[in-house]
């Protein structure tokens, strides 16, 4: 395909006319498709239906540690559920509390606790003039919104193919006492699909935070969410790396089964050192008596162990792989060589990250919406929803069917092309005015 | 029985000798019983086992509003679960959000939100010099501990047979801007069993709080927890009373099915006005994507409606009524006329509240513990765990079997008698010294 950047004004104008015509045709189709959120499809959720039979009225609802799951007690969660989530997170079960159904809720509570009560005796953040969080970007919008709601200043850090720009991370963390945390999705990152390199993880472990209450918020949301059996990313275990250098208090780990079993009805867990866990439990014991242990038992008995869980994840992969491929094929076919966008080819996770020409993302999302395809809002992947280049768009291919996706991505590439042509013509007009 | 207060020194000393002998015999029995927490017994939990069959792999997990309960979405909870909890709480379903499994957790979050973000635009409590909560006492220890953890000052208000002393409540709420809330368990109150009278509820609705962000924290934990079919307390609906006087924003209501279905594995809900709900949802949407809707659906399909739920509660009553009666019979038989204690005869809820002679509660609990019966810590029912009279002891009769309870209460009355005799002798010694 010819590069749009090398087209003459006349070529661009002709192309614009053609693309506008195609776009109008799309508008007549009354599409209503959604590529905006990382939700599993109904077909994926069907995979877990046998879990509904695991516990029934004839079941023994006594956990392996002798606790009756139907009654109060066991704030940290039953052993078999902790063991399962610990294996997913690569830590010992005693480091893990299974804590409701939503890892986002655990992260919210963890930040909130630091704001109100402080971490391990440090000053509560609400009493400090300024608190900053590093936000590798593009990243997960809900992480950013959560910290923003507490008045925490969000500092964007550029994502590279090996993880966040660690030079910038080190400079901030090791020198600035107001930097109290960094949001990380270290494997199949949202939305870039990047898995942090071994060197990046080691550099995280080697941080010397200026603030004693600095923590790495390690949201391992896609720990077991590989797309391919024979080509998987391996993430170095940050708890082990931190332990080697005596800094195991520096990390909070988070994970859930929301994209393993049922979304919002799964298990969520926190992994933290003994010191951190003691600190957390002090407040947690005021917050609730216990979490739903019946759902914990149901999960533990159904998923059995991390190996069985990984077999289960292969079935998810078989469903969503063709969806990723449908999007990627269309992008490759329609945009390769056009030099109006670049995109990631992830080996796992839930997203494809697309970078348009500067200044085009908002308009692409708008055009797609007006023709019936909902995309994540432009800018959503950046702190304060401000993408400095107005370039990044997150594509979530898991929820629609392959057929729907093919339509949606056809419209998407059309919107990319049309917006890019308009932009290039606009740039040329401005150049002429300037000349 | 002869009043202990009328016994001569010699009589008391003889009695002490006899009681000490009996107490030593008890110590030899190696009892290990627990009357400390309001937990249902295994037999009660068995009542809900059929709920485990309601959803299975062949089920339709689509809620009445068309939402797939297996996926993300519906932050407020599915309609049928909200309707059920709304009927329990006596409000319209649009006032209700079903919010996890733990009403304590909702209360914690509600207070925390006010501390961090403020209520409907008011100054966050963390920015105020002083925040006070009124604490009807004796009351629920976890309420008090929760607010204490945020540095909120706890003001005890005396419980009367019709509810908190409303003269004191009115004086504080209507005049002191730092008073931001009051904890209420309005029906079958923990631990006194008192249900607030109609006049008390009306006086609550008629409050003119000095603080715009004052709220009544109305924990209707025992809304449907009657012991007798033919003798039940009726609680006036505070939402309706507040609506009549245009103050529906003044109340947050809380309830759960922890003592209806499974403890810690049930449904918890908040009821609040449209304004309050909007205010809550603003933060809640940052906190989590949704709660476990599968458990909501399971409950809604099993419990069906509030009438079916009340039938279910009759089965609970049939199990725990004999336990309350075992305790009350022993207290009546062993302590009537002795003038060394008074106790409540509740028509519902989970507790019997016992008042010993002043200065005796700590010693009674200690003696019981040393002979193998665990009671709620003396003082626990008061703010800061300080019972000014060291008199109140909460008895929780639901968890042990009737046989165990009979033993436990036999020891309990013995400890009451022995401690009282020791106290009376001590008082006499002091009087003599003074003379």
Interface residues (C-beta under 8 A of the other chain):
Chain A: X37 X39 X40 X42 X45 X48 X49 X50 X51 X52 X53 X55 X56 X57 X59 X68 X69 X70 X71 X72 X73 X100 X101 X102 X104 X105 X108 X112 X115 X116 X117 X126 X142 X145 X146 X149 X150 X258 X262 X263 X264 X265 X283 X286 X287 X288 X289 X290 X291 X292 X293 X294 X295
Chain B: X37 X39 X40 X42 X45 X48 X49 X50 X51 X52 X53 X55 X56 X57 X59 X68 X69 X70 X71 X72 X73 X100 X101 X102 X104 X105 X108 X109 X112 X115 X116 X117 X126 X142 X145 X146 X149 X150 X258 X262 X263 X264 X265 X283 X286 X287 X288 X289 X290 X291 X292 X293 X294 X295
